[in-house]
Amino acid sequence: MVDALTREATFPGNAREGASSPVLRTEGLTIRFGGLMALGGVDFEVRRGEIRAIIGPNGAGKSTFFNCLTGVLRPTSGRILFNGEDVTGLSPDRISRRGIARSYQITNILPNATALENVRIAAQSRRHGWNMVRHYRSFDDIIDKALAVLESVGLADKATEFAANLSHGEQRNLEIGIALATEPQLLCLDEPTAGMSARETHETVALIRRIAKDLTILIVEHDMQVVMELCHRITVLHYGNVLAEGTPAEIQQNPKVLEVYLKT
């Protein structure tokens, strides 16, 4: 990990320094589990159109932070503001309807449904909800949307394949497609390249770059080469607190960050 941190960064071509107001901001975000402080008053913001990475050693609070943002966990104190609206403590479905979607460390798909059905269900939840009278195939816009999403994640030729039969990399990209079908403004990706081969990782990085043209992306990732090549800015968490923030080049040269990773 230290070797990756000291590599020369390759900056994304569409970085927009100082572009616009934050799409997401947390103020003093804190969560305790009994006597354990998992997040210790995190102040954080991500700008619209940014690809932001959150990194840190195991136990740093990365997944807890994601779970707070997406409504899985309710913070003990602090606030989460999305597009200026306080969404602190809202349920995951209400957070999703506001425009925040996420993927998970462990692939979260319907294995016995086709790729098209997986994405169609997500798209229908936004466009029409559940209709007990009309068959979903009568909603042409839903099918068109699902097919377009599969095209965008490189799975158009796998539409009729059962999700269980897809490769690991294809399943991970299908999960991104499911998230995209909910039409988010902010996409939270939890270790999107975990368990992938070098080729699959390269393809997923290219996919994230493509979809980032219309999205703000927050990513937790352990592959430091991916982080340094993909992200505009990086936030480093350590024991539930922000240790450092900056561009890839700044993080590479930050002595506190190097010390943390040297000790892991």
Backbone as CSV, one residue per row, in Angstrom:
resi,resn,N_x,N_y,N_z,CA_x,CA_y,CA_z,C_x,C_y,C_z
1,MET,0.833,-1.210,0.000,0.000,0.000,0.000,0.862,1.252,0.000
2,VAL,1.968,1.224,0.755,2.858,2.379,0.794,3.478,2.615,-0.562
3,ASP,3.854,1.521,-1.282,4.414,1.682,-2.613,3.438,2.395,-3.531
4,ALA,2.148,2.004,-3.425,1.142,2.637,-4.266,0.979,4.105,-3.916
5,LEU,1.072,4.431,-2.638,0.924,5.829,-2.228,2.048,6.700,-2.760
6,THR,3.211,6.110,-2.994,4.343,6.901,-3.437,4.517,6.886,-4.944
7,ARG,3.583,6.234,-5.684,3.622,6.305,-7.134,3.210,7.694,-7.599
8,GLU,3.641,8.052,-8.793,3.217,9.325,-9.379,1.752,9.239,-9.746
9,ALA,0.989,10.242,-9.396,-0.448,10.223,-9.656,-0.738,10.548,-11.105
10,THR,-1.786,9.942,-11.648,-2.318,10.282,-12.947,-3.657,10.959,-12.714
11,PHE,-3.746,12.247,-13.019,-4.939,12.995,-12.645,-6.032,12.825,-13.673
12,PRO,-7.283,12.673,-13.239,-8.406,12.560,-14.157,-8.541,13.809,-14.999
13,GLY,-8.944,13.608,-16.247,-9.001,14.731,-17.171,-10.119,15.701,-16.893
14,ASN,-11.173,15.278,-16.186,-12.309,16.176,-15.999,-12.380,16.752,-14.594
15,ALA,-11.224,16.822,-13.904,-11.200,17.415,-12.564,-11.635,18.869,-12.649
16,ARG,-12.448,19.284,-11.707,-12.957,20.650,-11.715,-12.687,21.283,-10.366
17,GLU,-11.494,21.822,-10.219,-11.120,22.422,-8.947,-12.003,23.625,-8.667
18,GLY,-12.588,23.650,-7.460,-13.390,24.798,-7.038,-14.657,24.985,-7.831
19,ALA,-15.223,23.879,-8.371,-16.308,23.980,-9.329,-17.566,24.593,-8.729
20,SER,-18.200,23.942,-7.783,-19.511,24.401,-7.327,-19.691,24.082,-5.859
21,SER,-20.867,24.426,-5.349,-21.154,24.205,-3.940,-21.239,22.711,-3.649
22,PRO,-21.050,22.317,-2.391,-21.071,20.894,-2.050,-22.433,20.262,-2.323
23,VAL,-22.410,19.060,-2.909,-23.647,18.303,-3.039,-23.917,17.553,-1.742
24,LEU,-22.843,17.228,-1.013,-22.971,16.507,0.257,-22.061,17.155,1.282
25,ARG,-22.587,17.308,2.500,-21.768,17.841,3.588,-22.163,17.155,4.889
26,THR,-21.174,16.807,5.674,-21.459,16.326,7.025,-20.873,17.314,8.026
27,GLU,-21.570,17.463,9.135,-21.139,18.382,10.193,-21.082,17.623,11.507
28,GLY,-19.890,17.423,12.014,-19.718,16.768,13.310,-20.313,15.377,13.375
29,LEU,-20.244,14.627,12.282,-20.887,13.317,12.216,-20.216,12.345,13.188
30,THR,-21.010,11.861,14.128,-20.492,11.022,15.216,-21.373,9.796,15.378
31,ILE,-20.732,8.654,15.588,-21.491,7.454,15.902,-20.717,6.624,16.920
32,ARG,-21.433,6.200,17.953,-20.839,5.372,19.008,-21.561,4.037,19.062
33,PHE,-20.794,2.980,19.284,-21.342,1.665,19.561,-20.938,1.320,20.988
34,GLY,-21.832,1.605,21.942,-21.458,1.445,23.335,-20.346,2.425,23.677
35,GLY,-19.237,1.898,24.158,-18.109,2.766,24.490,-17.166,3.016,23.333
36,LEU,-17.443,2.409,22.170,-16.565,2.562,21.005,-17.007,3.742,20.162
37,MET,-16.068,4.652,19.889,-16.326,5.786,19.010,-15.929,5.382,17.590
38,ALA,-16.920,5.086,16.751,-16.635,4.650,15.385,-16.371,5.826,14.453
39,LEU,-17.101,6.930,14.660,-16.853,8.183,13.954,-16.821,9.286,14.994
40,GLY,-15.807,10.129,14.918,-15.605,11.105,15.970,-15.766,12.541,15.537
41,GLY,-16.946,12.895,15.027,-17.195,14.290,14.649,-16.615,14.642,13.296
42,VAL,-16.991,13.896,12.275,-16.417,14.075,10.936,-17.079,15.240,10.215
43,ASP,-16.271,16.212,9.830,-16.692,17.299,8.950,-16.164,16.984,7.558
44,PHE,-17.061,16.966,6.583,-16.697,16.458,5.255,-17.598,17.113,4.229
45,GLU,-17.069,17.376,3.041,-17.919,17.822,1.955,-17.342,17.355,0.628
46,VAL,-18.255,17.086,-0.305,-17.854,16.690,-1.654,-18.604,17.570,-2.640
47,ARG,-17.880,18.073,-3.624,-18.474,18.980,-4.601,-19.156,18.217,-5.723
48,ARG,-20.136,18.871,-6.320,-20.867,18.270,-7.429,-19.907,17.968,-8.582
49,GLY,-19.996,16.757,-9.142,-19.153,16.373,-10.259,-17.805,15.816,-9.871
50,GLU,-17.537,15.715,-8.587,-16.238,15.248,-8.103,-16.221,13.729,-7.965
51,ILE,-15.056,13.127,-8.154,-14.814,11.743,-7.750,-13.937,11.818,-6.513
52,ARG,-14.495,11.443,-5.368,-13.788,11.548,-4.095,-13.569,10.154,-3.516
53,ALA,-12.359,9.888,-3.076,-12.051,8.621,-2.421,-11.989,8.809,-0.916
54,ILE,-12.424,7.787,-0.198,-12.228,7.704,1.251,-11.359,6.479,1.503
55,ILE,-10.199,6.692,2.078,-9.279,5.598,2.338,-8.913,5.584,3.818
56,GLY,-8.265,4.518,4.219,-7.828,4.399,5.604,-7.604,2.942,5.943
57,PRO,-6.854,2.671,7.000,-6.611,1.294,7.420,-7.909,0.610,7.835
58,ASN,-7.854,-0.706,7.965,-9.013,-1.437,8.484,-9.414,-0.867,9.842
59,GLY,-10.729,-0.674,10.034,-11.207,-0.114,11.293,-11.169,1.397,11.356
60,ALA,-10.873,2.049,10.229,-10.771,3.513,10.229,-12.126,4.195,10.296
61,GLY,-13.203,3.472,9.946,-14.536,4.067,9.964,-15.139,4.283,8.597
62,LYS,-14.504,3.741,7.568,-14.961,3.987,6.193,-16.368,3.427,5.948
63,SER,-16.567,2.162,6.270,-17.882,1.551,6.040,-18.943,2.166,6.947
64,THR,-18.562,2.497,8.174,-19.503,3.161,9.087,-19.942,4.497,8.509
65,PHE,-19.010,5.231,7.938,-19.323,6.524,7.325,-20.301,6.331,6.163
66,PHE,-20.027,5.363,5.291,-20.932,5.065,4.180,-22.313,4.683,4.703
67,ASN,-22.350,3.859,5.737,-23.631,3.395,6.276,-24.442,4.536,6.873
68,CYS,-23.768,5.522,7.438,-24.479,6.713,7.928,-25.043,7.519,6.759
69,LEU,-24.239,7.717,5.728,-24.680,8.515,4.590,-25.887,7.911,3.901
70,THR,-25.958,6.575,3.877,-27.011,5.897,3.114,-28.148,5.389,3.989
71,GLY,-28.184,5.785,5.254,-29.317,5.496,6.110,-29.302,4.139,6.786
72,VAL,-28.239,3.357,6.579,-28.157,2.046,7.229,-27.951,2.209,8.733
73,LEU,-27.163,3.207,9.116,-26.921,3.518,10.519,-27.377,4.951,10.806
74,ARG,-27.933,5.131,11.984,-28.326,6.482,12.417,-27.213,7.066,13.278
75,PRO,-26.702,8.240,12.924,-25.617,8.815,13.720,-26.052,9.155,15.133
76,THR,-25.097,9.096,16.047,-25.358,9.488,17.432,-25.573,10.998,17.523
77,SER,-24.791,11.726,16.740,-24.945,13.181,16.685,-24.353,13.677,15.372
78,GLY,-24.578,14.941,15.080,-24.098,15.530,13.837,-25.184,15.556,12.776
79,ARG,-24.840,16.123,11.623,-25.814,16.284,10.548,-25.230,15.825,9.215
80,ILE,-26.142,15.373,8.333,-25.813,15.045,6.950,-26.696,15.915,6.068
81,LEU,-26.090,16.723,5.221,-26.816,17.622,4.332,-26.577,17.194,2.895
82,PHE,-27.681,16.972,2.171,-27.593,16.591,0.762,-28.372,17.604,-0.053
83,ASN,-27.683,18.276,-0.967,-28.288,19.383,-1.715,-28.897,20.415,-0.773
84,GLY,-28.237,20.607,0.362,-28.680,21.587,1.337,-29.786,21.126,2.261
85,GLU,-30.316,19.921,2.033,-31.407,19.394,2.855,-30.846,18.465,3.926
86,ASP,-31.351,18.594,5.139,-30.925,17.730,6.234,-31.570,16.353,6.054
87,VAL,-30.730,15.338,5.799,-31.241,13.977,5.595,-30.774,13.043,6.719
88,THR,-30.301,13.617,7.801,-29.788,12.833,8.919,-30.836,11.873,9.450
89,GLY,-30.471,10.593,9.514,-31.357,9.613,10.131,-32.497,9.117,9.268
90,LEU,-32.603,9.577,8.017,-33.649,9.053,7.145,-33.376,7.590,6.827
91,SER,-34.435,6.839,6.532,-34.290,5.427,6.197,-33.604,5.272,4.845
92,PRO,-33.014,4.089,4.570,-32.315,3.886,3.299,-33.185,4.156,2.070
93,ASP,-34.468,3.774,2.097,-35.313,3.998,0.926,-35.568,5.486,0.709
94,ARG,-35.715,6.240,1.792,-35.928,7.687,1.651,-34.644,8.385,1.201
95,ILE,-33.507,7.908,1.693,-32.221,8.438,1.230,-32.066,8.178,-0.264
96,SER,-32.412,6.952,-0.679,-32.306,6.593,-2.094,-33.190,7.477,-2.958
97,ARG,-34.414,7.746,-2.496,-35.321,8.597,-3.275,-34.819,10.036,-3.361
98,ARG,-34.017,10.450,-2.391,-33.441,11.795,-2.461,-32.364,11.889,-3.541
99,GLY,-31.778,10.729,-3.923,-30.774,10.751,-4.993,-29.411,10.224,-4.603
100,ILE,-29.328,9.423,-3.530,-28.066,8.806,-3.129,-28.201,7.297,-3.322
101,ALA,-27.310,6.711,-4.106,-27.315,5.265,-4.336,-25.962,4.713,-3.937
102,ARG,-25.917,3.381,-3.690,-24.653,2.795,-3.279,-24.532,1.359,-3.772
103,SER,-23.277,0.918,-3.846,-22.975,-0.501,-4.008,-22.367,-0.974,-2.695
104,TYR,-22.181,-2.292,-2.567,-21.709,-2.877,-1.313,-20.424,-3.660,-1.526
105,GLN,-19.680,-3.891,-0.408,-18.474,-4.706,-0.482,-18.790,-6.087,-1.021
106,ILE,-19.888,-6.678,-0.540,-20.336,-7.976,-1.007,-21.450,-7.737,-2.017
107,THR,-21.299,-8.329,-3.205,-22.238,-8.078,-4.286,-23.676,-8.322,-3.837
108,ASN,-24.547,-7.346,-4.114,-25.935,-7.369,-3.648,-26.853,-7.365,-4.861
109,ILE,-27.053,-8.563,-5.459,-27.882,-8.686,-6.642,-28.878,-9.829,-6.435
110,LEU,-29.820,-9.973,-7.360,-30.757,-11.100,-7.344,-30.177,-12.182,-8.255
111,PRO,-29.553,-13.211,-7.701,-28.813,-14.164,-8.533,-29.685,-14.968,-9.480
112,ASN,-30.946,-15.217,-9.124,-31.822,-16.042,-9.946,-32.704,-15.221,-10.878
113,ALA,-32.395,-13.943,-11.009,-33.057,-13.077,-11.985,-32.044,-12.716,-13.062
114,THR,-32.529,-12.376,-14.239,-31.620,-11.985,-15.307,-31.016,-10.607,-15.014
115,ALA,-29.977,-10.289,-15.753,-29.365,-8.965,-15.605,-30.395,-7.879,-15.881
116,LEU,-31.213,-8.094,-16.927,-32.244,-7.106,-17.265,-33.253,-6.957,-16.137
117,GLU,-33.686,-8.053,-15.547,-34.664,-7.986,-14.461,-34.098,-7.269,-13.246
118,ASN,-32.831,-7.515,-12.924,-32.206,-6.830,-11.800,-32.271,-5.319,-11.983
119,VAL,-31.923,-4.855,-13.170,-31.898,-3.416,-13.418,-33.313,-2.875,-13.582
120,ARG,-34.195,-3.661,-14.214,-35.572,-3.219,-14.422,-36.286,-2.956,-13.106
121,ILE,-36.079,-3.818,-12.125,-36.729,-3.637,-10.822,-36.300,-2.306,-10.200
122,ALA,-35.003,-1.995,-10.286,-34.515,-0.731,-9.736,-35.093,0.454,-10.488
123,ALA,-35.146,0.345,-11.824,-35.692,1.445,-12.624,-37.174,1.651,-12.335
124,GLN,-37.925,0.567,-12.177,-39.366,0.681,-11.931,-39.655,1.328,-10.585
125,SER,-38.757,1.132,-9.623,-38.966,1.744,-8.309,-38.950,3.259,-8.389
126,ARG,-38.318,3.810,-9.427,-38.272,5.261,-9.589,-39.353,5.784,-10.520
127,ARG,-39.668,5.041,-11.570,-40.554,5.558,-12.609,-42.037,5.328,-12.303
128,HIS,-42.412,4.124,-11.846,-43.828,3.791,-11.702,-44.186,3.164,-10.367
129,GLY,-43.205,2.762,-9.582,-43.508,2.019,-8.368,-44.079,0.664,-8.739
130,TRP,-44.834,0.075,-7.834,-45.375,-1.268,-8.070,-46.830,-1.173,-8.469
131,ASN,-47.153,-1.761,-9.609,-48.502,-1.699,-10.165,-49.043,-3.116,-10.266
132,MET,-50.137,-3.412,-9.541,-50.696,-4.767,-9.501,-51.624,-5.034,-10.684
133,VAL,-51.884,-4.030,-11.515,-52.807,-4.191,-12.632,-52.052,-4.399,-13.941
134,ARG,-51.087,-3.547,-14.203,-50.335,-3.619,-15.457,-49.090,-4.467,-15.296
135,HIS,-48.789,-5.290,-16.296,-47.556,-6.060,-16.310,-46.402,-5.112,-16.590
136,TYR,-45.256,-5.386,-15.972,-44.137,-4.452,-16.119,-43.704,-4.303,-17.574
137,ARG,-43.928,-5.343,-18.420,-43.513,-5.254,-19.819,-44.345,-4.225,-20.596
138,SER,-45.465,-3.780,-19.996,-46.259,-2.747,-20.655,-45.659,-1.363,-20.460
139,PHE,-44.691,-1.263,-19.568,-44.011,0.021,-19.348,-42.777,0.078,-20.248
140,ASP,-42.967,0.532,-21.478,-41.859,0.542,-22.433,-40.689,1.388,-21.943
141,ASP,-41.005,2.466,-21.231,-39.931,3.341,-20.767,-39.031,2.634,-19.759
142,ILE,-39.603,1.721,-18.958,-38.810,0.985,-17.975,-37.846,0.034,-18.673
143,ILE,-38.355,-0.703,-19.654,-37.497,-1.628,-20.387,-36.406,-0.860,-21.122
144,ASP,-36.759,0.247,-21.749,-35.771,1.057,-22.467,-34.702,1.578,-21.512
145,LYS,-35.159,2.031,-20.326,-34.213,2.532,-19.333,-33.264,1.425,-18.882
146,ALA,-33.810,0.241,-18.604,-32.980,-0.860,-18.137,-31.979,-1.279,-19.194
147,LEU,-32.401,-1.333,-20.448,-31.489,-1.711,-21.522,-30.387,-0.662,-21.696
148,ALA,-30.749,0.613,-21.558,-29.744,1.678,-21.671,-28.721,1.587,-20.545
149,VAL,-29.178,1.261,-19.335,-28.265,1.113,-18.211,-27.319,-0.057,-18.447
150,LEU,-27.850,-1.184,-18.902,-26.987,-2.335,-19.193,-25.946,-1.978,-20.249
151,GLU,-26.357,-1.209,-21.243,-25.407,-0.751,-22.259,-24.314,0.091,-21.624
152,SER,-24.689,0.969,-20.703,-23.723,1.881,-20.101,-22.694,1.170,-19.239
153,VAL,-23.059,-0.004,-18.678,-22.110,-0.735,-17.834,-21.508,-1.933,-18.565
154,GLY,-21.691,-1.966,-19.879,-21.041,-2.996,-20.683,-21.684,-4.365,-20.606
155,LEU,-22.974,-4.431,-20.275,-23.637,-5.728,-20.106,-24.837,-5.898,-21.042
156,ALA,-24.882,-5.129,-22.125,-26.017,-5.219,-23.035,-26.178,-6.625,-23.603
157,ASP,-25.061,-7.304,-23.857,-25.134,-8.648,-24.434,-25.410,-9.721,-23.387
158,LYS,-25.535,-9.310,-22.115,-25.808,-10.252,-21.029,-27.214,-10.057,-20.455
159,ALA,-28.069,-9.326,-21.155,-29.383,-8.949,-20.609,-30.201,-10.158,-20.183
160,THR,-30.140,-11.246,-20.938,-30.975,-12.407,-20.625,-30.248,-13.458,-19.800
161,GLU,-29.009,-13.169,-19.398,-28.252,-14.095,-18.545,-28.707,-13.957,-17.095
162,PHE,-28.824,-15.094,-16.407,-29.068,-15.025,-14.973,-27.849,-14.400,-14.292
163,ALA,-28.103,-13.544,-13.320,-27.011,-12.835,-12.653,-26.009,-13.798,-12.030
164,ALA,-26.491,-14.940,-11.550,-25.602,-15.926,-10.932,-24.575,-16.464,-11.907
165,ASN,-24.876,-16.408,-13.212,-23.970,-16.954,-14.214,-22.945,-15.944,-14.721
166,LEU,-23.052,-14.703,-14.282,-22.093,-13.684,-14.699,-20.778,-13.863,-13.947
167,SER,-19.699,-13.401,-14.543,-18.410,-13.416,-13.852,-18.439,-12.452,-12.668
168,HIS,-17.448,-12.571,-11.796,-17.406,-11.689,-10.626,-17.385,-10.217,-11.052
169,GLY,-16.536,-9.892,-12.024,-16.464,-8.511,-12.486,-17.767,-8.035,-13.090
170,GLU,-18.437,-8.913,-13.842,-19.724,-8.545,-14.434,-20.792,-8.346,-13.356
171,GLN,-20.760,-9.168,-12.309,-21.712,-8.991,-11.213,-21.500,-7.662,-10.508
172,ARG,-20.235,-7.295,-10.302,-19.958,-6.006,-9.655,-20.466,-4.853,-10.529
173,ASN,-20.258,-4.972,-11.838,-20.725,-3.914,-12.725,-22.243,-3.901,-12.841
174,LEU,-22.877,-5.079,-12.731,-24.334,-5.126,-12.692,-24.848,-4.378,-11.463
175,GLU,-24.163,-4.531,-10.339,-24.587,-3.824,-9.136,-24.488,-2.311,-9.339
176,ILE,-23.453,-1.865,-10.032,-23.363,-0.440,-10.364,-24.540,-0.045,-11.254
177,GLY,-24.891,-0.918,-12.203,-26.038,-0.653,-13.067,-27.330,-0.542,-12.286
178,ILE,-27.518,-1.412,-11.303,-28.714,-1.347,-10.456,-28.782,0.006,-9.756
179,ALA,-27.634,0.450,-9.240,-27.598,1.763,-8.581,-27.910,2.881,-9.571
180,LEU,-27.349,2.803,-10.777,-27.593,3.842,-11.783,-29.056,3.898,-12.201
181,ALA,-29.734,2.755,-12.185,-31.143,2.711,-12.603,-32.049,3.500,-11.670
182,THR,-31.584,3.785,-10.451,-32.380,4.604,-9.523,-32.181,6.094,-9.772
183,GLU,-31.396,6.433,-10.796,-31.179,7.820,-11.229,-30.609,8.688,-10.108
184,PRO,-29.472,8.281,-9.546,-28.902,9.041,-8.435,-28.168,10.291,-8.897
185,GLN,-27.966,11.195,-7.947,-27.048,12.313,-8.147,-25.688,12.007,-7.535
186,LEU,-25.702,11.234,-6.437,-24.479,10.831,-5.748,-24.446,9.316,-5.707
187,LEU,-23.344,8.739,-6.200,-23.172,7.287,-6.217,-22.032,6.926,-5.274
188,CYS,-22.344,6.104,-4.278,-21.354,5.656,-3.292,-20.937,4.229,-3.633
189,LEU,-19.677,4.046,-3.966,-19.159,2.744,-4.378,-18.253,2.196,-3.284
190,ASP,-18.645,1.066,-2.711,-17.896,0.455,-1.615,-17.021,-0.662,-2.177
191,GLU,-15.735,-0.371,-2.334,-14.737,-1.311,-2.859,-15.195,-1.944,-4.171
192,PRO,-15.405,-1.138,-5.202,-15.955,-1.658,-6.462,-15.032,-2.620,-7.201
193,THR,-13.718,-2.594,-6.930,-12.810,-3.498,-7.647,-12.353,-4.673,-6.785
194,ALA,-12.961,-4.856,-5.609,-12.545,-5.941,-4.713,-12.685,-7.292,-5.395
195,GLY,-11.629,-8.108,-5.333,-11.665,-9.455,-5.869,-11.545,-9.543,-7.373
196,MET,-11.289,-8.427,-8.035,-11.224,-8.437,-9.496,-9.823,-8.757,-9.993
197,SER,-9.764,-9.312,-11.191,-8.486,-9.485,-11.883,-7.995,-8.123,-12.363
198,ALA,-6.755,-8.077,-12.831,-6.204,-6.818,-13.334,-7.021,-6.301,-14.509
199,ARG,-7.448,-7.187,-15.395,-8.253,-6.766,-16.544,-9.605,-6.231,-16.099
200,GLU,-10.261,-6.934,-15.178,-11.561,-6.483,-14.687,-11.441,-5.142,-13.970
201,THR,-10.362,-4.973,-13.194,-10.141,-3.701,-12.503,-10.001,-2.568,-13.506
202,HIS,-9.211,-2.785,-14.539,-9.018,-1.768,-15.581,-10.351,-1.401,-16.226
203,GLU,-11.186,-2.396,-16.526,-12.475,-2.139,-17.168,-13.426,-1.391,-16.234
204,THR,-13.379,-1.724,-14.939,-14.259,-1.054,-13.985,-13.834,0.401,-13.772
205,VAL,-12.533,0.654,-13.736,-12.048,2.035,-13.631,-12.524,2.841,-14.839
206,ALA,-12.438,2.245,-16.024,-12.910,2.932,-17.227,-14.413,3.190,-17.147
207,LEU,-15.157,2.230,-16.606,-16.605,2.403,-16.428,-16.904,3.558,-15.483
208,ILE,-16.205,3.614,-14.356,-16.447,4.679,-13.383,-16.146,6.044,-13.998
209,ARG,-15.090,6.117,-14.794,-14.776,7.381,-15.468,-15.919,7.794,-16.397
210,ARG,-16.480,6.827,-17.115,-17.562,7.147,-18.060,-18.793,7.672,-17.335
211,ILE,-19.209,6.970,-16.299,-20.455,7.371,-15.630,-20.262,8.630,-14.800
212,ALA,-19.007,8.957,-14.459,-18.742,10.147,-13.644,-19.016,11.445,-14.392
213,LYS,-19.218,11.367,-15.708,-19.510,12.576,-16.473,-20.826,13.214,-16.033
214,ASP,-21.724,12.403,-15.476,-23.044,12.910,-15.092,-23.345,12.718,-13.613
215,LEU,-22.340,12.365,-12.818,-22.568,12.011,-11.424,-21.484,12.578,-10.520
216,THR,-21.806,12.650,-9.241,-20.802,12.799,-8.197,-20.571,11.412,-7.624
217,ILE,-19.307,11.041,-7.447,-18.992,9.676,-7.009,-18.131,9.722,-5.762
218,LEU,-18.540,8.950,-4.774,-17.796,8.764,-3.531,-17.394,7.302,-3.487
219,ILE,-16.107,7.039,-3.302,-15.616,5.685,-3.434,-14.738,5.300,-2.249
220,VAL,-15.022,4.135,-1.653,-14.116,3.500,-0.692,-13.369,2.420,-1.460
221,GLU,-12.048,2.460,-1.420,-11.264,1.528,-2.224,-9.916,1.280,-1.557
222,HIS,-9.507,-0.003,-1.524,-8.216,-0.352,-0.938,-7.093,-0.359,-1.961
223,ASP,-7.418,-0.441,-3.237,-6.393,-0.455,-4.279,-5.917,0.980,-4.508
224,MET,-4.737,1.275,-3.983,-4.262,2.653,-4.036,-3.916,3.112,-5.441
225,GLN,-3.562,2.194,-6.320,-3.317,2.594,-7.700,-4.615,3.081,-8.351
226,VAL,-5.715,2.386,-8.076,-7.021,2.803,-8.577,-7.371,4.183,-8.028
227,VAL,-7.195,4.370,-6.727,-7.527,5.644,-6.092,-6.724,6.788,-6.699
228,MET,-5.419,6.586,-6.836,-4.559,7.664,-7.318,-4.839,8.020,-8.773
229,GLU,-5.233,7.044,-9.571,-5.488,7.302,-10.980,-6.879,7.873,-11.234
230,LEU,-7.826,7.560,-10.354,-9.229,7.842,-10.637,-9.759,9.100,-9.975
231,CYS,-9.298,9.410,-8.777,-10.002,10.387,-7.934,-9.409,11.780,-8.011
232,HIS,-10.290,12.770,-7.885,-9.865,14.169,-7.852,-9.260,14.530,-6.503
233,ARG,-9.937,14.089,-5.429,-9.462,14.359,-4.076,-9.650,13.122,-3.220
234,ILE,-8.906,13.085,-2.124,-8.896,11.922,-1.236,-9.071,12.396,0.193
235,THR,-9.935,11.688,0.940,-10.073,11.904,2.379,-9.554,10.658,3.082
236,VAL,-8.669,10.855,4.050,-8.090,9.737,4.800,-8.707,9.711,6.188
237,LEU,-9.348,8.589,6.525,-9.894,8.390,7.861,-8.947,7.513,8.679
238,HIS,-8.876,7.819,9.976,-8.053,7.025,10.894,-8.710,7.068,12.258
239,TYR,-9.109,5.892,12.767,-9.814,5.790,14.047,-11.022,6.716,14.110
240,GLY,-11.767,6.785,12.988,-13.017,7.534,12.965,-12.883,9.029,12.823
241,ASN,-11.670,9.509,12.538,-11.434,10.937,12.366,-10.756,11.204,11.033
242,VAL,-10.916,12.420,10.522,-10.245,12.807,9.286,-8.780,13.094,9.599
243,LEU,-7.913,12.279,9.024,-6.467,12.462,9.211,-5.910,13.464,8.219
244,ALA,-6.391,13.403,6.987,-5.873,14.291,5.947,-6.854,14.340,4.790
245,GLU,-6.792,15.419,4.020,-7.548,15.563,2.775,-6.667,16.269,1.766
246,GLY,-6.861,15.945,0.489,-6.095,16.637,-0.536,-6.155,15.923,-1.865
247,THR,-5.424,16.461,-2.821,-5.302,15.820,-4.120,-4.452,14.563,-3.975
248,PRO,-4.461,13.690,-4.988,-3.590,12.520,-4.915,-2.131,12.880,-4.647
249,ALA,-1.628,13.916,-5.297,-0.233,14.309,-5.088,0.013,14.752,-3.650
250,GLU,-0.935,15.501,-3.087,-0.783,15.969,-1.704,-0.830,14.806,-0.718
251,ILE,-1.718,13.855,-0.969,-1.830,12.707,-0.064,-0.580,11.843,-0.148
252,GLN,-0.034,11.678,-1.341,1.198,10.897,-1.516,2.344,11.444,-0.674
253,GLN,2.353,12.761,-0.497,3.477,13.404,0.177,3.181,13.737,1.635
254,ASN,2.004,13.353,2.125,1.627,13.712,3.489,2.296,12.760,4.483
255,PRO,3.155,13.263,5.368,3.881,12.367,6.281,2.984,11.615,7.249
256,LYS,1.876,12.230,7.668,0.957,11.530,8.579,0.325,10.322,7.889
257,VAL,-0.032,10.481,6.615,-0.635,9.381,5.873,0.366,8.254,5.668
258,LEU,1.573,8.621,5.283,2.607,7.594,5.085,2.906,6.851,6.382
259,GLU,2.878,7.558,7.487,3.149,6.908,8.775,2.043,5.906,9.123
260,VAL,0.788,6.290,8.877,-0.327,5.377,9.159,-0.216,4.115,8.333
261,TYR,0.096,4.260,7.055,0.172,3.091,6.189,1.423,2.278,6.434
262,LEU,2.487,2.910,6.887,3.694,2.154,7.230,3.461,1.263,8.427
263,LYS,2.504,1.654,9.287,2.250,0.877,10.493,1.238,-0.239,10.265
264,THR,0.643,-0.340,9.060,-0.391,-1.357,8.798,0.156,-2.433,7.900
